[in-house]
Amino acid sequence: MKAYVFHGPGQSAWEDVPDPGVQEPTDAIVRVDDVTLCGTDLHILKGDVPEVRPGTVLGHEAVGEIVDVGGDVRTVRPGDRVLVSCITACGRCRYCREGTYGQCRGGGGWILGHLIDGTQAEYVRVPYADLSVHPLPSALDGKDAVLLADIFPTSYEVGVLNGQVRPGDTVAVVGAGPVGLAAVATARLFAPERVIAVDLAAARLEAAKHFGADAVADAREAPEQLVADLTGGLGADVVVEAVGVPETFELCTRIVRPGGHLANVGVHGKPVTLHLEDLWIKNVTITTGLVDTYSTPTLLRMAAAGRLPTGQLVTHTFPLNHMEEAYDVFARAADTGALKVVLGEEPHEEVVPYRAA
């Protein structure tokens, strides 16, 4: 099959790799119909995630059809249309029993496109399929559903829920990329008084207004002053960091109010200075997190009911074999205006994948 393979920082290619097969009785093989690219993939290509070994197929988000399952899989069967979650859950370890699947110690967690071959391919092997794929409602288009594999659960769980957004809050989202925009949209579910979006790109600030931001600020033009003006000098009740660079994290610490919450969502590739000399007296709660995807079933139901603006985030679509072009467009978002890039394959002939002995 064809897949997008990481060969080291700055090196990757769409190339031939062996077909995946069932290796464990809990595995499923999924034919990939729709797949998307993530900012984390760009971090991997820059070398920010050293755990990813050269030769790994990238990607951790997909929609597709089950074509084969191991003997212990009970909840899906060949022919089922499913969402492949970015998080794999063994279901047995302490963390999985607590619903914190991102911290799975039984061979799961974030492994697709990280520790094992991922979804940016024609087929993908998904371990622990019973808890790691979700049957899709028939009404939900694949290009909409694929955004529920990662960015919507991430923004909702790690940003909005960890930040404890409540009715009447002022919420500041720093970074209006796909995850930041999803945070703006899902924060609105809790009836905040206002949502403020901060970014460098005018096009993304316009998009933030479309997704529900009440005010926007150019990150180069004193966003601290806008937040202060809108909150009587207090600062934001909840600040969501959705970029992953030192400057944006430090901005978040400056605009959160005393007693407020700072929810870090961004993937950081460099150390960040934590200014405890200023923060120790402010009673600020700082949370970090990898998404657990416990909210995915709820978000799927909401998307099927038209309550989430999933497809509105998709700005570019490509055939699956245009992976290198899609990466180029996604990586140059400031020039291309890309938010989410989705790749979809033409209908396949039926293929019976190799099953490991």
Secondary structure, DSSP 8 states (H G I E B T S, - for coil): -EEEEEEETTEEEEEE-------STT-EEEEEEEEE--HHHHHHHHT--TTS-TTEE----EEEEEEEE-TT--S--TT-EEEE-SSB--SSSHHHHTT-GGG-SSS-BS-BTTTB--SSBSEEEESSHHHHEEE--TTS-HHHHGGGTTHHHIIIIIIIITTT--TT-EEEEE--SHHHHHHHHHHGGG--SEEEEEES-HHHHHHHHHTT-SEEEETTS-HHHHHHHHTTTS-EEEEEE-S-SHHHHHHHHHHEEEEEEEEE-S--SS-----HHHHTTTT-EEE------TTHHHHHHHHHTT-S--GGGEEEEEEGGGHHHHHHHHHTHHHH--SEEEEE-------------
